[in-house]
């Protein structure tokens, strides 16, 4: 879905108010305070095409010596980069949506349907967060392609390891807390409580969390509180690694003499 805006020539565009995308406009104000580097990346490298009110990104300006075949390859990687960047945002918006819907389910009368809705939103939240880190990993796989093939191709091992560590954190939660909480939880007043401590399982070693062991935990917290804490952690982590992505992508484009024509 595209949001129609009137072109504003000679004006520096800002995120999210100047995007044409409905999802970015709907959730941009909620996400940017905690993940401002998403908007910064969009402003620097993606943008929009005001002449057509389309999602097309800023054009690249190549050095005169750049072969047509190389421009074509870079254009393909550019589109792949924009797709992964946007998918990350949509999954994070989805996590916000699931958190909001879980709160609504908690406020409703307790029925079989609202029970199902609550735990479905709880599980889908962690699926969305996991997808965010998957797309972040994808972004770090894409940007080395822009480097000059005749030079040293950066691997970004440290950055990828950091993303992998955070992705694993949420995978542990999904596999060892979320999947079992539909049964292993406590209901008190109008809220559901889950254990604060999560023990990582290891299927290969035969180590698994069980309903019975999860129910023996001594410290508990509300599900909506857990989502709020984990969403804040995820956005801080994504913002940190996105700042690194901005710096490295700038370096690569500069080293190749590629300029971004930021037309309003």
Secondary structure, DSSP 8 states (H G I E B T S, - for coil): -B------TT----TTTT--BHHHHHHHHHHTTT-HHHHHHIIIII--BTTTTBS---EEE--TT--HHHHHHHHHHHHHHHHHHHHHHHHHHHHHHHHHHHHHHHHS---HHHHHHHHHHHHHHHHHHHHHHHHHHHHHHHGGGGS-TTS-----HHHHHHHHHHHHHHHHHHHHTGGGTTTS-EEETTEEEEES-----BGGGTB---HHHHTT-S-EEEHHHHHHHHHHHHHHHHHHHHHHHHHHHHHHHHHHT-EEE---
